[in-house]
Amino acid sequence: MDLRLSEEQKMVQQTIRKFVETELIPLENEVLRNERAGKPGISKEKLRELQLKAKEFGFWGINTPTEYGGADLGQMMMAIVAMEVAKTFVPFKFGGSADNILYYGNEEQKKKYLIPTINGDKISCFAMTEPDAGSDTRNLKTTAVKDGNEWVINGEKTFITGGNDADFTMVIAVTDKELHAKTGRDGVTCFIVDRDMGWKSEYIDTMGEWGPASLIFDNVRVPEENILGEINGGYNLGLEWIGFARWLVGARGVGAAERLLQMAIDYSKERKTFGKPISERQAIQWPIADSAVEIEAAKWLVLNAAYTLDQGEDNRHQAAMAKLYGANMAGRVVDRVMQIHGGMGYTRELPIERWYRELRLYRIYDGTDEIQRLIISRNLLKGNVKLGQIGSRKKEEVHV
């Protein structure tokens, strides 16, 4: 078992790190000013400019198959990249990619939605969460009723990332109420729905800079050919979308925590009390040490989840652990870093308070702490995963 990055992985890591340091971190003050003025951190035009610069570095469609012009670097590299990019709060994501479930589309859907999304000509979002149905999919209320060769969708989705900017959404709706009532999983279908088909979005104001949306469907008519995957097969698509996102939350937590801890280390060497740098005080040394240990632990949980996926194994149990620990670790680290900075950490002169608000979200979205604990404990109690087991089990044996 090799626990070291390969030379290629190290090269990619260093290249991404250089891009973040030279292109993204210098924009942080501008992003803070924009956000505090109620504007987006960076404009769509600036994001596109940055994505094209990243393309010059060789990063375009990091996990996009080569047949679609991507680099297809794999999940381990995705984790490494996510950790590096998370060292800044500048809202950036690499171009040339699309939601993983869009690849399940037929050839016509790929031509109309997948390829334009990869090229940056269209923006997508995924809509499953509802006001009364987050992780509890039994309470899904959004319905799709067949009417001739169309489906009529009614309902509301909430906390949808990218919903305010999306040109189309992949929405989960109940298509067989009886079947859905029996299992809470079956009887739902995924539809690709263009904005101009009639759905509307409303901005949700949050304590952080994440601006999710509510999507309103009022008799929105969708043609039969816009079903993604199979009728009543939407639940598995939803799980695949969520499962891919969860362990990346842990990766982003690692990156943010590393940047914050470095800020605390640097500050502790500069700040003096009673004639000595506070770095010489045990009260400062211990939280720095604890943070370093926890970051390292979270990092290996994330890399294990990514490695498992690269091996073609089901990684949902590992992803739940990576998200649970990584999200909580990041929250503990930012709290310690604010404490080390004292009153200055609480001011808006430093970005610590901004990170404090953002990292609190990590324990909520893409499955709360409580849901991750439920997943982990259920797998262990039912014997689907054994303590000390290396590797994963078959997908159908692992609960989500």
N, C-alpha and C positions, 0 to 999 in steps of 0.2 A: 504494500500500500504506500503510494507516494503522497506525502503531505506537503509537498512544495510545488509552487507554480512552475510551469515549464518556461523555457526561455521565451517562447512565443507569447505566453500569457504575461510574463513580466514586461515584454516590449509593448504589448497592447496597454497594459496598466500604466506604464510610464508615459505613453503617447497621450492617453486620455487625461492623465494628471496634468500634463503640460497644457493641453487644450483648456481644461478647467481653470488653471492658474492664469493663463494669458488672455483668454477670451471671455470667461464667465465671471470670475471673481472681481475683475475691475468694474463690472456693471452693478455690483451690489448696492452702492450708494444711490445710483439712479433708480434701481428697482425699489428701494425703500422709500424714496421720495414719491415715486409714482403711486405705490400702494397706499401711502399715507394721505395722498391726495384723492384717493378713491378711484384710481386708474389701474389698468392691468400693469403688472410688473414690467413686462416688455410687450411691445406691439407684435401683431402677427407678422408684419414685415420684418421686424428685427429678428424674430424667431427664425423666419425662413433664411435670413442672411446668415445667422449662426449655424443653421443646419447645413447650408452650402459650404461654409468654412470647414465644418466637421467632415464633410464629404472630401474636401481636399486633403484632410488628415488620413483619409481612408476609411471613414466610419459612416456608412450609409446602409440602413437596413441590417442592423447588427445580427438579428435572428431571422431575417427574411431569407427564404431559399434563394440560392444563386440563380435559379431559372427566372426569378423576378428581379434580378439585379442586386440582390442583397449579399451580405458578407457571410451569413449563416455560420456565425462563430460558436454557436452552442450556448447552453444555459450557464455553464461555469463562467464563460466570458461575459455573459449578460450580467451575472452577479457582480463580477469585478468592475464592470463598467458602471453599474448602478451605484456601487459604493463610492466610486470616484466622483461621479456627477453629483451625488448627494452632499458632497463637501461644500457646496454652495447652495443658497436658497434661490438663486436665479432660476425662474421657471423655464427649464430647457428640457427637451427630449430630442433624440436623434431622429432624423428624417428617414424615409424609405421603409417604413414599417406599417403594419396593420394589425388589428386585433386577431389573435390566434384562431378564433372560431370562424373568421371570414374565409379561411382556407377550405372550409367545408362546403363552400358554395359551389354550385354547378358552373360550367364554363361561361354561361351568359352572366351569371351573378359576379363571377370573378372579373369579367370584362367591364361590367357596369360599376362595381363597387370596390373590389379588392385592388385592382391595378391603379385606379385613380387615387385611392387612399395611400397606397405605397408611393405614388408620384407626388403626393402632397396637394393634389387638386381637390380632394374631398376630405372632410373630417367626420369621423364616426364617434358614436358613444354606445355603451351597452346599458340597457335598462331592465333591471330585474327587481330592485328594491322598491317597496311600496310603503305608504304611511303606516300600515298595519302588518307588513310582511317584509322583514329583513331576512334574517337567516331562517325564519320559520316560513317555509314556502307553502305550508298548508293554508295560510291565510291570504294567498294571492287572490286579488279581486279583479284584476284587469282581464277582460274576456275578449275573445275573437270568435265571432259567429259567422258561419258560412252563409253567403247570399249570392247565389249564382256562381260565377267564377271569381268572386271577390270575398274577402273576409272583412267584417266590420269590427273595429277595435274600439273599446270603451274602457276607460280607467285612468289611473294616475300613478306615475312612477316618481320617486323622490330620491334626493341625494345622488343624482346622476352626474358623475364627473364628465366634463366636456359637453354637457347637455345644452349649454347656452350657445355654443359655437358650432355644434354638429350639423352637418348637411343631411345626415341620415342616422337612424338609430337601429340597433338590433334589440328588439323588445320581446320579452317573454310574456305570453298571455295564455290564459286557460282556454283550451279548445274542446275539452271533454270534461264537464263538471262532475259527472258521476265517477269517472276514472280518477280524477284528481282528488275527489273527496275520500276515496278508498285508501290511497297511498300518500297523498301530499306531494308526490314527486311526478307521477305520470299524468298524462292528460294536459300537458302544457307544450306550446310550440313557440319557436323563435321566428319572428318576422323581421325582414329588412324593410324599414319604413322611411321613405324620404320625407324631409320636413315639408316640402310643398304638397304632400298628400293630406296635410291638415293638422298635424300635431303642433302644439305650442309649448314653449318653455318659459319658466319663470325663475328668476334668480333667487337663491336662498342665501341670506346674509349669515355668516358664521363668525366666530371669534378669531379665526385665522384668516389666511389669505386664499384658502381654497374656496372657490365659488361654485358649488354644485347647483343643480337645477332640478325643478319639478317639471315633469313632462306630462302634459294633459292630452288625453285622447278622447275626442268627442265625436263618435260616429266616423272615425277615420277609416276610409275604404282602401284596402290593400289587395292588389292582384294576387292570384294564386301562385304565380311564378316567383313571388317574393318570400315564400317560405324558405328559411335557411335550414338545411338538413331535412329531417323527416317530420311529418305530422305527429304530434304528441311525443316528440323526441327532444324537446327544448331543454328539459331539465339537465340532461347530461352535457349539453353545450354550455349551459350556465355554470355548471360545476367546473368545466374545463377552463372557462374564462376566469372564474374566481380563483381556482387553484393555481393558475399561472401567476396571478397578481399577488397572492398572499406572501410567498417567500421573498418577493421583491420588496415588500414593506420592511422586512427585516434587514435586507441589504441596504436600503436607504437609511434605516436607523443606524447601521454601522458607520456609514460614510459621514452622516451628520455628527455623530458622537465623536468620531476621530477628529474632525475639524474643531469642534467645541472644546475637546480635551486639550488640543494643542493651544487654543486660545488661553485656557486656564493655566497651562504650564508656562507660557510666555509671560502672562500677566503676573504670575506668582513670583517670577524672577525680578520683575520691575518694581512691584509694589512693596514698600517698606513700612514696617511698624516697629516702633521702639528700636530703631537703628538697624534692623535686619530685614532682608527680603522675606516675605511671608512664605516663600518656598522652603525656608529652613524650619518652619513650624510644623510639628507633627499633625496638627489639626488640618493642615493643607495637604500634607504628604499622603495621608490615608485616603481621602476621597479621590486623589489622583490615582493612587495605586488600585483602589477598588474599581474605578472607572476603566482603567487599562485592562484589568482582568476580565471584566464583564464584556467589554468590546471584543476582546479576543474570543471569548466563548461564543458570543453571538455570531461572529464572523464564521466560525467553523460550522455552526448549525446551518447557516445560510449556504455555505459552500457544499455541505453534505446534501442539502435539499436540491441544489442545482445539479450536483454530480449524479444523484439518483435519477433525476429526470433525463440527463444525458445518456444514462445507461438503458433508457427505455423502460424503466421501472416506474411504478406508481409512487409519487413523492408526496402525496397529500398529508400523510401523517408527519413526515419531516417538515413539510411546509408549515403546518400548524405550529409545530414547536419553534421553528425559526421566526415566525411572525410574533408569536406570544412573547418569546424571550427578547427578541430584537426590539420590539416596540416598547416594552417595559424598560429595557436597558437604556434606550435612548432618552426616555423620560427621566430616569434617575440621573443620567449623566448631565443633561441640561440643567437639572435642578442644582446639582453640585457645582456646576460651572457658574451659575448665577450667584450662588452663595459665596464662592471664592472671590468673585468680582465685587461682592457687596452691593452698595447702593448704585454703583455705576452699571452693574449688570441688569438692574431693574429699569434703567432709563432707556429711552429710545435712541440715545447717542450710540449705543452698541446694538448689534443685531441679536443679542441673546434673547431678549424678550420676544422677538419675532419667531425665533426658533422654538422657544418655549410653547408658544401658542400652536405652532404647526405640529410639533412632535406629539402633542396631546391627542391629536387626531389619530395617530397611528394605532392606538389601542381600541379604536372604534370601527374605522372603515375596513372593508374587505373581510368582515368577520370580527366581532368583538373579542376581547380577552375571554369572556365567558364561553363563547362558541368554540374557541380554540381549545379551551380546557375540556369542554364536552367531547370534542373530537378525539383528543389524546386519551382521555380516561376511558371512553367507550371502546376504543380500539384495544386498549390493554385489558380491560375487564372482560371483554368478549373473546380475548385470545387471538384477535386478528393480527396483533403485533406482539412479539415476545420481547421482554426485557433482555438486553444484551444482543439482540438480533442485529446483524450487519446486513444491509441490503433491505429491499422492500418485499412486499407480497403482491400477488396478483391484484389488479385494480378492483375486481369485484369483491375481494375479501377485505378491502380497507374502507372504513366508513369516512364520511365527509361531514 
